[in-house]
């Protein structure tokens, strides 16, 4: 396919109408495929794989080294090549890149972690001699008219040579015959330019093959990928991976291709129409004199199609035709009023013409798509293509048509990454891309603001780092050949900074239609495709689903859905807390000028995230309070604030450890029943009843019966204690409770965050805390030794001869999280292994047992402990008051 420089901006994105798609492996005209009613069917196609570049092999992947990072490194025992993938989809308007970045490092596990993994049966000998890899999938786009910027971006990161951190690049080796996978018309048109500028050859992949492969991967692997869009409301749909096929994929480019997908690599183009995006743009350009596709869409936002379209009410004197179910606002004839009006084209508003065109084409696409779904007995229809690209009003119109003709039985669905389907598919055409082995819990999506990192330090970045956000941020990415001070950009721009998706302006548009959709469409910028709300996909094969979830498919971590009112409340809470958090973050790094500048930058960046989510709560996928709190922690880490509360935690730990011996002595003087009550009260911040607080959920007696009476001779085998805050919470609350369980012969696993979040204790900090506590307690010391937390003889230990020796271990594992909350659909493999023999869970703190998991059900006994420290939450959940407490015991036989 040879496109000239004057081709329309969506030709290569959607494909030319009327050109049939041949069998896989032959270059098609375009992803839209076009074609009229007589479109031919292509035989079922299998996606070819190529071995022309070094391949990524994730088979047998295992965790390696410390989980210091929220993106843990992984071991690739079958990988020996120099890896960095890059694939492109080069269309007439946009170039989409999908690339894999790696982080290679050699790290060693300490004795504690090795001992824990050995006890949990996680060690596989012999693998540590292999390279360590961890990686991310990045999604980047450039305007095709600015191809040189795209080439500079690839060059600045050396993506075509394995990345700037690859062994070959570091050694100065220059590999020959570099081949990059590419699809789209530009893969032919610009092949010579890529060869000239980068010295690479573009290996062309069939567009429809790539399109289907990309869609299948997203629907299989991304939890909140698909969504519906009706009446301006976006609602995410969870797709059952075991019930994905068959479905209808409708790609709307210049023309429309309707593809029936029956499985991975199995599809056929069953229909299409030559009336698509090219029709809208072509007629619109002739009739309105618009200079760009986006300008035409912008006009539709302000249009009123009732001045041009003939409505049912125009025929029946303003009345419905209720006998056949047509309302007065139903379009009887697109452009029908222009027949009888004594007007010239110039007498009609361009805005009204654009909207009428948009309605006419979108409704017909929706109707034809539904009829094909009906033909094959399908109820899932996914729409994508350049014509869609996140435009709210277009999605609403198509959705309305499908809903209207199906009488509500079928729904139009859209994909968040739909603009990257082709590039993803090209990426997957590498023979060993590694993505087939990934599951939905292995992928974590994050939304960075673009703060760059080089060698672990912040720098004014090479252009590539901000360029990656060039099309999705208001930040000026400056001179492509030099360095810029990104920090000044954040600080000087202040509140002008936007999140990495465009901020649209709510405008209600149009009259008439089948019924009047009430979508508030986005005013589009020149890079309209930025409306695709995508982040960076972190590939973390070491994450697992928590095996003790009663029903993982039905599990929802967030206790409260964030509607608009809840968003407003929590946004105010987070905004009000922001200055104090910045002060703590800056103080944690010595209050240096650099820390202050980064603190200002973080405040601006996180405020931009909040502003974006306030405008469109579903912008980043299905977001609950847990996601919102994690976004804040991720933003802090992006600006290199590793632990904002580090000095506060150290101070509180020291103070609490100083009084621990007296507390343990007091507890030991009590009888068993009184001691258990004191321990639970201690976890709930001690003497809560003296504060006038009440227990809004009080199952203590049930828990006491289980602990002291029911199975006196059969203690729990293993208890997982999910700890919360540093200081008194863990030292004077959870450690004494763990000690009591150990005394009864129960193995105890303390589960803590992998990364800091607020003042939560981390898994790296806990062994030191336990070691200090063990100096004053023989039970803790012997259990810690058995669990590998203490290895060397400890001088100065005050051994209590009355302490009975125990053989059960006390262990520490990390949860795989860096948030105050926890999502049990994605936990560390270490925690998943520890859970297999556990018969008691104790979730402590608001984040893990109240904001999330209050309603979660598990396969073993569960105790949830929390003090409610928020008045609104207390009222909403329990009709209670601040500082009320929950002690919620859920025996497995009752759940």
ChimeraX attribute file (.defattr): number of C-alpha atoms within 10 A of each C-alpha:
attribute: neighborCount
match mode: 1-to-1
recipient: residues
	/A:1	15
	/A:2	13
	/A:3	16
	/A:4	9
	/A:5	10
	/A:6	7
	/A:7	12
	/A:8	18
	/A:9	22
	/A:10	25
	/A:11	26
	/A:12	30
	/A:13	35
	/A:14	32
	/A:15	37
	/A:16	25
	/A:17	27
	/A:18	22
	/A:19	19
	/A:20	23
	/A:21	28
	/A:22	18
	/A:23	19
	/A:24	23
	/A:25	16
	/A:26	14
	/A:27	20
	/A:28	25
	/A:29	26
	/A:30	30
	/A:31	35
	/A:32	40
	/A:33	34
	/A:34	33
	/A:35	24
	/A:36	19
	/A:37	12
	/A:38	12
	/A:39	21
	/A:40	17
	/A:41	16
	/A:42	17
	/A:43	15
	/A:44	16
	/A:45	20
	/A:46	16
	/A:47	22
	/A:48	17
	/A:49	15
	/A:50	15
	/A:51	12
	/A:52	14
	/A:53	20
	/A:54	20
	/A:55	20
	/A:56	22
	/A:57	20
	/A:58	22
	/A:59	16
	/A:60	13
	/A:61	21
	/A:62	22
	/A:63	23
	/A:64	22
	/A:65	19
	/A:66	15
	/A:67	21
	/A:68	18
	/A:69	12
	/A:70	19
	/A:71	20
	/A:72	25
	/A:73	28
	/A:74	24
	/A:75	26
	/A:76	23
	/A:77	19
	/A:78	15
	/A:79	20
	/A:80	13
	/A:81	14
	/A:82	17
	/A:83	23
	/A:84	23
	/A:85	26
	/A:86	28
	/A:87	28
	/A:88	29
	/A:89	33
	/A:90	28
	/A:91	28
	/A:92	26
	/A:93	23
	/A:94	24
	/A:95	24
	/A:96	27
	/A:97	24
	/A:98	23
	/A:99	23
	/A:100	24
	/A:101	24
	/A:102	21
	/A:103	15
	/A:104	17
	/A:105	11
	/A:106	13
	/A:107	12
	/A:108	11
	/A:109	12
	/A:110	10
	/A:111	13
	/A:112	20
	/A:113	22
	/A:114	16
	/A:115	19
	/A:116	24
	/A:117	17
	/A:118	13
	/A:119	17
	/A:120	17
	/A:121	12
	/A:122	17
	/A:123	15
	/A:124	10
	/A:125	7
	/A:126	8
	/A:127	17
	/A:128	17
	/A:129	10
	/A:130	14
	/A:131	18
	/A:132	24
	/A:133	23
	/A:134	22
	/A:135	20
	/A:136	19
	/A:137	20
	/A:138	17
	/A:139	21
	/A:140	24
	/A:141	25
	/A:142	27
	/A:143	20
	/A:144	18
	/A:145	14
	/A:146	12
	/A:147	17
	/A:148	16
	/A:149	18
	/A:150	22
	/A:151	15
	/A:152	18
	/A:153	22
	/A:154	19
	/A:155	17
	/A:156	17
	/A:157	18
	/A:158	17
	/A:159	22
	/A:160	21
	/A:161	28
	/A:162	23
	/A:163	25
	/A:164	18
	/A:165	18
	/A:166	19
	/A:167	16
	/A:168	16
	/A:169	16
	/A:170	10
	/A:171	8
	/A:172	8
	/A:173	10
	/A:174	10
	/A:175	11
	/A:176	9
	/A:177	11
	/A:178	18
	/A:179	21
	/A:180	23
	/A:181	25
	/A:182	32
	/A:183	34
	/A:184	34
	/A:185	26
	/A:186	24
	/A:187	23
	/A:188	18
	/A:189	17
	/A:190	16
	/A:191	16
	/A:192	15
	/A:193	15
	/A:194	17
	/A:195	14
	/A:196	11
	/A:197	12
	/A:198	17
	/A:199	15
	/A:200	19
	/A:201	19
	/A:202	21
	/A:203	18
	/A:204	23
	/A:205	30
	/A:206	27
	/A:207	34
	/A:208	36
	/A:209	28
	/A:210	30
	/A:211	26
	/A:212	28
	/A:213	28
	/A:214	23
	/A:215	25
	/A:216	20
	/A:217	20
	/A:218	21
	/A:219	19
	/A:220	19
	/A:221	20
	/A:222	21
	/A:223	22
	/A:224	20
	/A:225	23
	/A:226	23
	/A:227	23
	/A:228	19
	/A:229	23
	/A:230	23
	/A:231	17
	/A:232	18
	/A:233	16
	/A:234	21
	/A:235	16
	/A:236	20
	/A:237	15
	/A:238	14
	/A:239	17
	/A:240	12
	/A:241	14
	/A:242	7
	/A:243	8
	/A:244	15
	/A:245	16
	/A:246	18
	/A:247	21
	/A:248	26
	/A:249	25
	/A:250	27
	/A:251	31
	/A:252	33
	/A:253	31
	/A:254	34
	/A:255	32
	/A:256	34
	/A:257	35
	/A:258	29
	/A:259	27
	/A:260	25
	/A:261	24
	/A:262	15
	/A:263	16
	/A:264	15
	/A:265	18
	/A:266	17
	/A:267	26
	/A:268	23
	/A:269	26
	/A:270	19
	/A:271	25
	/A:272	32
	/A:273	25
	/A:274	25
	/A:275	23
	/A:276	29
	/A:277	29
	/A:278	28
	/A:279	18
	/A:280	22
	/A:281	26
	/A:282	15
	/A:283	14
	/A:284	23
	/A:285	17
	/A:286	9
	/A:287	15
	/A:288	19
	/A:289	12
	/A:290	18
	/A:291	11
	/A:292	15
	/A:293	22
	/A:294	19
	/A:295	18
	/A:296	24
	/A:297	27
	/A:298	19
	/A:299	21
	/A:300	27
	/A:301	23
	/A:302	19
	/A:303	21
	/A:304	20
	/A:305	28
	/A:306	22
	/A:307	20
	/A:308	22
	/A:309	28
	/A:310	23
	/A:311	29
	/A:312	23
	/A:313	19
	/A:314	18
	/A:315	13
	/A:316	11
	/A:317	9
	/A:318	13
	/A:319	14
	/A:320	19
	/A:321	15
	/A:322	9
	/A:323	7
	/A:324	7
	/A:325	9
	/A:326	18
	/A:327	20
	/A:328	23
	/A:329	21
	/A:330	22
	/A:331	27
	/A:332	19
	/A:333	14
	/A:334	19
	/A:335	19
	/A:336	16
	/A:337	16
	/A:338	16
	/A:339	10
	/A:340	7
	/A:341	9
	/A:342	8
	/A:343	10
	/A:344	8
	/A:345	11
	/A:346	9
	/A:347	8
	/A:348	15
	/A:349	17
	/A:350	21
	/A:351	21
	/A:352	25
	/A:353	26
	/A:354	30
	/A:355	29
	/A:356	27
	/A:357	22
	/A:358	26
	/A:359	27
	/A:360	20
	/A:361	20
	/A:362	27
	/A:363	24
	/A:364	19
	/A:365	24
	/A:366	24
	/A:367	21
	/A:368	20
	/A:369	29
	/A:370	26
	/A:371	15
	/A:372	19
	/A:373	21
	/A:374	13
	/A:375	9
	/A:376	14
	/A:377	11
	/A:378	17
	/A:379	17
	/A:380	18
	/A:381	24
	/A:382	23
	/A:383	26
	/A:384	28
	/A:385	30
	/A:386	28
	/A:387	29
	/A:388	24
	/A:389	24
	/A:390	26
	/A:391	20
	/A:392	22
	/A:393	30
	/A:394	24
	/A:395	28
	/A:396	25
	/A:397	30
	/A:398	28
	/A:399	26
	/A:400	27
	/A:401	27
	/A:402	25
	/A:403	19
	/A:404	19
	/A:405	16
	/A:406	17
	/A:407	10
	/A:408	11
	/A:409	10
	/A:410	19
	/A:411	24
	/A:412	26
	/A:413	23
	/A:414	27
	/A:415	26
	/A:416	23
	/A:417	22
	/A:418	28
	/A:419	28
	/A:420	29
	/A:421	27
	/A:422	35
	/A:423	31
	/A:424	32
	/A:425	31
	/A:426	34
	/A:427	31
	/A:428	25
	/A:429	23
	/A:430	23
	/A:431	17
	/A:432	19
	/A:433	19
	/A:434	15
	/A:435	15
	/A:436	13
	/A:437	13
	/A:438	17
	/A:439	19
	/A:440	21
	/A:441	20
	/A:442	21
	/A:443	21
	/A:444	19
	/A:445	17
	/A:446	16
	/A:447	18
	/A:448	20
	/A:449	27
	/A:450	22
	/A:451	23
	/A:452	22
	/A:453	16
	/A:454	11
	/A:455	7
	/A:456	8
	/A:457	9
	/A:458	17
	/A:459	16
	/A:460	18
	/A:461	21
	/A:462	23
	/A:463	24
	/A:464	23
	/A:465	20
	/A:466	24
	/A:467	25
	/A:468	21
	/A:469	24
	/A:470	23
	/A:471	25
	/A:472	26
	/A:473	21
	/A:474	16
	/A:475	22
	/A:476	15
	/A:477	23
	/A:478	15
	/A:479	10
	/A:480	17
	/A:481	11
	/A:482	10
	/A:483	15
	/A:484	19
	/A:485	13
	/A:486	25
	/A:487	22
	/A:488	15
	/A:489	15
	/A:490	23
	/A:491	20
	/A:492	14
	/A:493	16
	/A:494	17
	/A:495	14
	/A:496	13
	/A:497	22
	/A:498	24
	/A:499	26
	/A:500	29
	/A:501	24
	/A:502	24
	/A:503	22
	/A:504	17
	/A:505	12
	/A:506	14
	/A:507	15
	/A:508	17
	/A:509	22
	/A:510	23
	/A:511	23
	/A:512	24
	/A:513	28
	/A:514	21
	/A:515	17
	/A:516	16
	/A:517	20
	/A:518	18
	/A:519	23
	/A:520	20
	/A:521	24
	/A:522	22
	/A:523	22
	/A:524	23
	/A:525	16
	/A:526	12
	/A:527	17
	/A:528	21
	/A:529	27
	/A:530	25
	/A:531	24
	/A:532	23
	/A:533	21
	/A:534	25
	/A:535	20
	/A:536	16
	/A:537	19
	/A:538	21
	/A:539	24
	/A:540	26
	/A:541	27
	/A:542	22
	/A:543	27
	/A:544	22
	/A:545	19
	/A:546	22
	/A:547	19
	/A:548	19
	/A:549	17
	/A:550	16
	/A:551	13
	/A:552	16
	/A:553	10
	/A:554	10
	/A:555	17
	/A:556	18
	/A:557	24
	/A:558	25
	/A:559	18
	/A:560	18
	/A:561	12
	/A:562	17
	/A:563	10
	/A:564	12
	/A:565	9
	/A:566	15
	/A:567	20
	/A:568	14
	/A:569	13
	/A:570	16
	/A:571	18
	/A:572	13
	/A:573	11
	/A:574	17
	/A:575	16
	/A:576	11
	/A:577	11
	/A:578	17
	/A:579	14
	/A:580	11
	/A:581	19
	/A:582	22
	/A:583	16
	/A:584	22
	/A:585	25
	/A:586	22
	/A:587	18
	/A:588	19
	/A:589	19
	/A:590	12
	/A:591	14
	/A:592	12
	/A:593	11
	/A:594	13
	/A:595	21
	/A:596	18
	/A:597	17
	/A:598	26
	/A:599	26
	/A:600	21
	/A:601	25
	/A:602	28
	/A:603	24
	/A:604	22
	/A:605	29
	/A:606	24
	/A:607	22
	/A:608	20
	/A:609	24
	/A:610	25
	/A:611	18
	/A:612	21
	/A:613	20
	/A:614	15
	/A:615	15
	/A:616	15
	/A:617	19
	/A:618	18
	/A:619	21
	/A:620	22
	/A:621	20
	/A:622	18
	/A:623	17
	/A:624	22
	/A:625	21
	/A:626	21
	/A:627	20
	/A:628	19
	/A:629	19
	/A:630	19
	/A:631	21
	/A:632	23
	/A:633	23
	/A:634	22
	/A:635	21
	/A:636	25
	/A:637	21
	/A:638	20
	/A:639	26
	/A:640	22
	/A:641	23
	/A:642	18
	/A:643	21
	/A:644	25
	/A:645	21
	/A:646	20
	/A:647	15
	/A:648	14
	/A:649	20
	/A:650	15
	/A:651	12
	/A:652	17
	/A:653	21
	/A:654	15
	/A:655	14
	/A:656	18
	/A:657	20
	/A:658	14
	/A:659	13
	/A:660	20
	/A:661	18
	/A:662	12
	/A:663	13
	/A:664	15
	/A:665	12
	/A:666	12
	/A:667	18
	/A:668	12
	/A:669	10
	/A:670	12
	/A:671	9
	/A:672	15
	/A:673	13
	/A:674	11
	/A:675	17
	/A:676	20
	/A:677	13
	/A:678	19
	/A:679	22
	/A:680	19
	/A:681	18
	/A:682	20
	/A:683	26
	/A:684	24
	/A:685	17
	/A:686	17
	/A:687	14
	/A:688	18
	/A:689	12
	/A:690	8
	/A:691	10
	/A:692	9
	/A:693	16
	/A:694	17
	/A:695	19
	/A:696	19
	/A:697	16
	/A:698	15
	/A:699	16
	/A:700	18
	/A:701	12
	/A:702	13
	/A:703	21
	/A:704	16
	/A:705	13
	/A:706	17
	/A:707	19
	/A:708	14
	/A:709	10
	/A:710	12
	/A:711	11
	/A:712	12
	/A:713	10
	/A:714	11
	/A:715	18
	/A:716	21
	/A:717	16
	/A:718	24
	/A:719	25
	/A:720	25
	/A:721	22
	/A:722	24
	/A:723	26
	/A:724	25
	/A:725	22
	/A:726	26
	/A:727	23
	/A:728	22
	/A:729	24
	/A:730	25
	/A:731	26
	/A:732	25
	/A:733	24
	/A:734	25
	/A:735	23
	/A:736	22
	/A:737	22
	/A:738	22
	/A:739	19
	/A:740	21
	/A:741	20
	/A:742	25
	/A:743	19
	/A:744	18
	/A:745	19
	/A:746	25
	/A:747	24
	/A:748	29
	/A:749	25
	/A:750	23
	/A:751	26
	/A:752	27
	/A:753	28
	/A:754	25
	/A:755	24
	/A:756	27
	/A:757	27
	/A:758	20
	/A:759	20
	/A:760	25
	/A:761	28
	/A:762	26
	/A:763	23
	/A:764	20
	/A:765	17
	/A:766	24
	/A:767	20
	/A:768	13
	/A:769	19
	/A:770	22
	/A:771	18
	/A:772	18
	/A:773	22
	/A:774	23
	/A:775	17
	/A:776	21
	/A:777	22
	/A:778	21
	/A:779	23
	/A:780	28
	/A:781	26
	/A:782	23
	/A:783	25
	/A:784	25
	/A:785	21
	/A:786	20
	/A:787	24
	/A:788	22
	/A:789	25
	/A:790	20
	/A:791	12
	/A:792	7
	/A:793	8
	/A:794	13
	/A:795	7
	/A:796	8
	/A:797	14
	/A:798	13
	/A:799	14
	/A:800	11
	/A:801	9
	/A:802	8
	/A:803	13
	/A:804	11
	/A:805	14
	/A:806	18
	/A:807	18
	/A:808	23
	/A:809	25
	/A:810	28
	/A:811	27
	/A:812	30
	/A:813	29
	/A:814	26
	/A:815	27
	/A:816	30
	/A:817	26
	/A:818	26
	/A:819	26
	/A:820	24
	/A:821	26
	/A:822	25
	/A:823	21
	/A:824	26
	/A:825	19
	/A:826	22
	/A:827	22
	/A:828	25
	/A:829	22
	/A:830	24
	/A:831	25
	/A:832	21
	/A:833	19
	/A:834	27
	/A:835	21
	/A:836	13
	/A:837	15
	/A:838	21
	/A:839	21
	/A:840	24
	/A:841	23
	/A:842	22
	/A:843	24
	/A:844	27
	/A:845	26
	/A:846	23
	/A:847	21
	/A:848	27
	/A:849	27
	/A:850	25
	/A:851	22
	/A:852	23
	/A:853	22
	/A:854	22
	/A:855	14
	/A:856	20
	/A:857	19
	/A:858	22
	/A:859	18
	/A:860	19
	/A:861	22
	/A:862	23
	/A:863	21
	/A:864	23
	/A:865	26
	/A:866	24
	/A:867	24
	/A:868	26
	/A:869	15
	/A:870	13
	/A:871	14
	/A:872	15
	/A:873	17
	/A:874	19
	/A:875	13
	/A:876	11
	/A:877	14
	/A:878	13
	/A:879	11
	/A:880	19
	/A:881	19
	/A:882	16
	/A:883	21
	/A:884	24
	/A:885	26
	/A:886	27
	/A:887	22
	/A:888	23
	/A:889	23
	/A:890	20
	/A:891	18
	/A:892	15
	/A:893	8
	/A:894	7
	/A:895	13
